[in-house]
Amino acid sequence: MRNMWQWPTAAMLLAGCVALAATLAGCGGGGEGTALLTGSAFGVVRVYQSGAPVGLGNVTITINGQTGVSDATGAYRVDGITPGGPYTVTITPPTGSALPPGMDPITVQIVAGQTTVVPDVTLIDEGDLPPDPPY
């Protein structure tokens, strides 16, 4: 003889699992929960002008698929980075600026709930790049 409580119990268990999944899916939407699951990176981008480095805005920085843009002082913050690494910091200079030739790649380790400080980067004027070698 079948247990008459088998079917209702399975249905209640399934409903409970669906409710739990919906509750967990809602977690992290407020920003507070995701900050503990991801990390951030902060740094400054500069460019030489009149022989001195000054902050450079509108530079795009990408780390592990997350992107930030520097402000007028050259400061940037990239949020929502999955913990781990080493991740390469990709810098996309604005028109007229370039990465210095031979610059070593910058890599960072990201820790959940923390902000990693990225070494400052100083770009150069595109006009200061050495010419391409002849072929």
C-alpha positions in Angstrom: 0.0 0.0 0.0 1.3 3.4 -0.9 1.9 6.0 1.7 -0.7 8.7 1.2 1.7 11.4 2.6 4.4 10.8 0.0 3.0 13.0 -2.8 2.0 16.0 -0.6 5.3 15.9 1.2 7.3 15.9 -2.0 5.3 18.8 -3.3 5.8 20.8 -0.1 9.6 20.0 -0.2 9.7 21.3 -3.8 7.8 24.4 -3.0 10.2 25.1 -0.1 13.2 24.7 -2.4 11.7 27.1 -4.9 11.0 29.7 -2.1 14.6 29.3 -0.8 16.0 29.7 -4.3 14.0 32.8 -4.9 15.1 34.3 -1.6 18.8 33.5 -2.3 18.5 35.0 -5.8 17.3 38.3 -4.2 20.4 38.4 -2.0 23.1 40.7 -3.3 20.7 42.9 -5.2 21.1 45.7 -2.6 24.9 46.0 -3.2 25.9 45.1 0.4 26.0 41.4 -0.1 27.9 41.5 -3.4 30.6 43.7 -1.9 31.6 40.8 0.3 31.7 38.4 -2.7 33.8 40.7 -4.9 36.7 43.0 -4.5 37.8 46.4 -5.9 40.9 48.0 -7.3 42.0 51.7 -7.0 44.7 53.5 -8.8 45.8 56.7 -10.5 46.7 57.4 -14.1 49.0 60.3 -15.0 50.5 61.8 -18.1 53.7 63.9 -18.4 53.0 67.5 -19.2 55.8 70.1 -19.1 58.0 67.5 -17.5 55.8 66.7 -14.6 53.1 64.0 -14.2 49.6 65.3 -13.8 46.3 63.4 -13.4 44.6 62.2 -16.6 40.9 61.7 -16.9 38.8 59.6 -19.3 41.2 56.6 -19.2 39.5 53.2 -19.3 40.8 50.5 -17.0 39.7 46.9 -17.2 40.4 44.1 -14.7 39.0 40.7 -15.2 36.1 42.0 -17.3 35.1 44.8 -14.9 35.7 48.4 -16.1 36.3 51.8 -14.6 37.1 55.2 -16.0 39.5 57.7 -14.4 38.2 61.1 -13.2 39.8 64.5 -13.9 42.5 63.8 -11.2 43.4 60.5 -12.8 41.9 58.4 -10.0 39.8 55.4 -10.8 38.1 52.6 -9.0 37.0 49.3 -10.5 34.3 47.4 -8.5 32.8 44.0 -8.7 35.9 42.0 -9.5 35.8 38.3 -8.7 38.4 37.5 -6.0 41.5 35.8 -7.2 44.2 36.5 -9.7 46.7 37.4 -10.7 44.6 39.6 -13.1 46.2 41.8 -15.7 45.3 45.5 -15.5 44.4 46.7 -19.0 44.8 50.4 -19.6 43.2 52.0 -22.7 44.8 55.5 -23.1 42.7 58.3 -24.6 43.6 59.6 -28.0 47.0 61.4 -27.9 48.4 59.4 -25.1 50.2 56.0 -25.0 51.6 53.4 -22.7 55.4 53.8 -22.3 57.3 51.4 -24.6 58.5 48.3 -22.7 56.2 48.9 -19.8 55.8 45.7 -17.8 52.2 44.4 -17.4 50.6 45.3 -14.1 48.9 42.4 -12.3 46.8 42.4 -9.2 45.4 39.9 -6.7 41.8 40.7 -5.6 40.5 39.9 -2.2 36.8 39.7 -1.4 35.5 42.8 0.4 38.8 44.7 0.1 40.2 47.3 -2.2 43.5 46.5 -3.9 45.8 49.5 -4.6 47.2 49.3 -8.1 50.6 51.0 -8.8 50.3 54.4 -10.5 50.7 54.5 -14.2 52.2 57.4 -16.1 51.4 57.6 -19.8 53.3 59.5 -22.4 52.3 61.8 -25.2 51.9 59.8 -28.5 54.3 62.2 -30.1 57.0 61.0 -27.6 56.9 57.4 -28.9 60.0 56.3 -30.8 59.4 55.7 -34.5 58.6 52.2 -35.7 61.7 50.3 -36.9 62.0 50.1 -40.7 61.1 46.9 -42.3 
